Amino acid sequence: MSEFSQTEPRVYTTTAAKEKQKKIKSYLIHIGLFLVTFITTTLAGVEWTTGKLPPYDFYMLANGLPYSISILMIITFHEFGHYFAARFHRIRATLPFYIPFPPIAYFINFGTMGAVIRTKSPIYSKRAMFDIGIAGPLSGFVICLGILIYGFTHVPSIDYLLNIHPDYFSPDYGKEGMQLIFGDSILFSFLRYVFVDPTLFFPPMSEIYHYPYICAGWFGLLVTSMNMIPVGQLDGGHISYTMFGDKKHYNISAIAAIILAVMGFAGVLDSLLEFNFGIGWSGWLFWAFILYFVVKLKHPLVPDVLPLDNKRMLLGYLSFFIFVITFSPAPLMLNVNV
């Protein structure tokens, strides 16, 4: 027998089969990340709503579902807004990569760091860049608004909070401990004023994280405002670049980064010197660092000289209005009570 006939039969994989295997593997990654993020946000929801740290009994997980479902809806609509806008302009893009964040004891944790999609083909049109950039935050914002309105109109009675903090009305409540306070924004205050009955109990900003729909909606506003900062390749950066051009966008990016850094330094000083004025937030300093060194202030060139039409310009200004009303100068504050 010849040497060739004694060898093992060879298996050849066609290009189409390889692509199919690659797609299946990709889908499994996206589904797996979503499921893990669903678990971590559910655990975070249990912690926020009950005030208890893990491990949890299985029956307690149901307490985290309103929070996890709400927050995943906001993130999903945001990312699929980007995705479908990319598909509309025939830009190849991945499905969302959800980013889970496991619960860590005594760490402020929302169960996720959001999600991202990745474009796999160049974007040569400013209109396409604008549409992809704005579709995400607008889609997520609409869902966030709905969840907040539902949360404000369905606040449970004071008994709900007393089940978590039986000593809530005690004169010693909150003393000799740390108090987490969520920062207000123009929109959050407006919705509270419009939809909350002033004759009924409504929790202070130091307790709203126990209320899953309000907590998830507040987080959605924070994520929206952070994405809408007009810097580099953030969603707001895409919008600013396509509206105003390269030079003006870079100037806007630099000014925005400087303002964030100043608010960050103010937050650090306020915390270190224990003024507790609620001026600034140390997290903005970290975010300014990320924007400058990782995201970058300058937007990559889009070789398109055609200006945006009036409808897109109007939508762009609307998006910056949304940024202003959702932005909180001091979104998270930790007060030490003695």
Residue pairs with C-beta under 8 A, 6 or more apart in sequence:
26 94
26 95
27 95
29 97
30 94
30 95
30 96
30 97
30 98
33 97
33 98
33 99
33 100
34 72
34 96
34 98
36 98
36 100
37 72
37 98
37 99
37 100
37 111
37 112
37 115
38 68
38 72
39 100
40 100
40 101
40 102
40 103
40 111
40 112
41 64
41 67
41 68
41 71
41 72
41 100
41 110
41 111
41 112
42 61
42 64
42 65
42 67
42 68
42 111
43 54
43 56
43 61
43 64
43 102
43 103
43 111
44 64
44 67
44 68
44 101
44 103
44 109
44 110
44 111
44 112
45 63
45 64
45 65
45 66
45 67
45 68
45 71
45 111
45 212
46 52
46 54
46 56
46 60
46 61
46 63
46 64
47 53
47 54
47 64
47 103
47 109
48 64
48 67
48 209
48 210
48 212
48 215
49 63
49 64
49 66
49 67
49 164
49 210
49 211
49 212
50 60
50 63
50 164
51 164
51 165
51 210
52 60
53 103
53 105
54 103
54 105
64 212
66 212
66 213
66 216
67 111
67 212
67 213
67 215
67 216
68 111
70 147
70 212
70 213
70 216
70 217
71 110
71 111
71 112
71 216
71 219
71 220
72 98
72 112
73 143
73 147
74 140
74 143
74 144
74 147
74 216
74 217
74 219
74 220
74 223
75 96
75 98
75 112
75 114
75 115
75 140
75 223
76 96
76 115
77 139
77 140
77 142
77 143
78 115
78 136
78 137
78 139
78 140
78 223
78 224
78 227
79 96
79 115
79 116
79 117
79 136
80 96
80 139
81 135
81 136
81 137
81 138
81 139
81 140
82 93
82 117
82 132
82 133
82 135
82 136
83 93
83 95
83 96
83 117
84 135
85 128
85 131
85 132
85 134
85 135
85 136
86 92
86 93
86 117
86 119
86 128
86 132
87 93
88 131
89 123
89 125
89 127
89 128
89 131
89 132
91 119
91 121
91 123
91 128
91 132
92 119
92 120
92 121
93 117
93 118
93 119
93 120
94 117
94 118
94 120
95 117
96 115
96 116
96 117
97 115
97 116
97 117
97 118
98 112
98 115
99 112
99 113
99 114
99 115
99 116
100 111
100 112
100 113
101 109
101 110
101 111
101 112
101 113
102 109
103 109
103 111
108 180
108 332
110 219
114 223
119 132
123 129
123 132
123 302
124 302
124 303
124 304
125 302
125 304
125 306
126 241
126 242
126 302
126 304
126 306
126 307
126 308
127 242
127 304
127 306
127 308
127 309
127 312
129 238
129 241
129 242
129 302
130 238
130 239
130 242
130 243
130 308
130 312
130 316
131 312
132 238
133 235
133 236
133 237
133 238
133 239
133 242
134 235
134 238
134 239
134 315
134 316
134 319
136 227
136 235
137 224
137 227
137 228
137 235
137 236
137 319
137 322
138 315
138 319
138 322
140 220
140 223
140 224
141 220
141 224
141 322
141 326
143 220
144 217
144 220
144 221
144 224
145 191
145 217
147 213
147 216
147 217
147 220
148 188
148 191
148 213
148 214
148 217
148 218
148 220
148 221
149 191
149 195
150 213
151 211
151 212
151 213
151 214
151 216
151 217
152 191
152 192
152 195
152 196
152 214
153 195
154 213
155 196
155 200
155 201
155 202
155 203
155 211
155 214
156 211
157 201
158 168
158 201
160 210
161 168
161 203
161 207
161 210
162 168
164 210
165 173
165 207
167 173
174 206
174 337
175 337
175 338
176 337
176 338
177 336
177 337
178 334
178 335
178 336
178 337
179 206
179 334
179 335
179 336
179 337
180 206
180 209
180 332
180 333
180 334
181 205
181 206
181 278
181 332
181 333
181 334
181 335
182 205
182 206
182 208
182 209
182 218
182 331
182 332
183 205
183 278
183 281
183 328
183 329
183 330
183 331
183 332
183 333
184 205
184 328
185 221
185 225
185 325
185 326
185 327
185 328
186 324
186 325
186 326
187 221
187 325
187 326
188 218
188 221
188 328
190 325
192 202
196 202
203 210
203 211
208 214
208 215
208 218
209 215
209 218
221 326
221 328
222 326
222 328
222 331
224 322
224 323
224 326
225 323
225 326
225 327
225 328
226 234
226 287
227 234
227 235
227 236
228 234
228 235
228 236
228 239
228 319
228 320
228 322
228 323
228 326
229 236
229 237
229 256
229 260
229 291
229 323
230 236
230 237
230 239
230 240
230 249
230 252
230 253
230 256
230 320
230 323
231 237
231 252
231 253
231 256
231 257
231 291
231 295
231 297
232 253
232 291
232 295
232 296
232 297
232 298
232 299
233 295
233 296
233 299
233 300
234 291
234 295
236 319
236 320
236 323
237 249
237 253
237 295
237 299
238 299
239 316
239 319
239 320
240 248
240 249
240 252
240 253
240 299
240 316
241 249
241 299
241 302
242 302
242 308
242 312
242 316
243 308
243 312
243 313
243 316
244 252
246 298
246 299
246 301
249 299
250 297
250 298
250 299
253 297
253 298
253 299
254 297
257 288
257 291
257 292
257 297
260 284
260 285
260 287
260 288
260 291
261 284
261 285
261 288
262 280
263 280
263 281
263 284
263 285
263 329
264 280
264 281
264 282
264 283
264 284
264 285
264 286
264 287
264 288
265 280
265 285
266 279
266 280
267 279
267 280
267 281
267 282
267 283
267 284
267 285
267 330
268 280
268 282
268 285
269 275
269 280
270 276
270 277
270 278
270 279
270 280
271 282
271 334
274 336
276 333
276 335
278 330
278 333
279 329
279 330
280 329
280 330
281 329
281 330
281 331
281 332
281 333
283 331
283 332
291 297
308 316
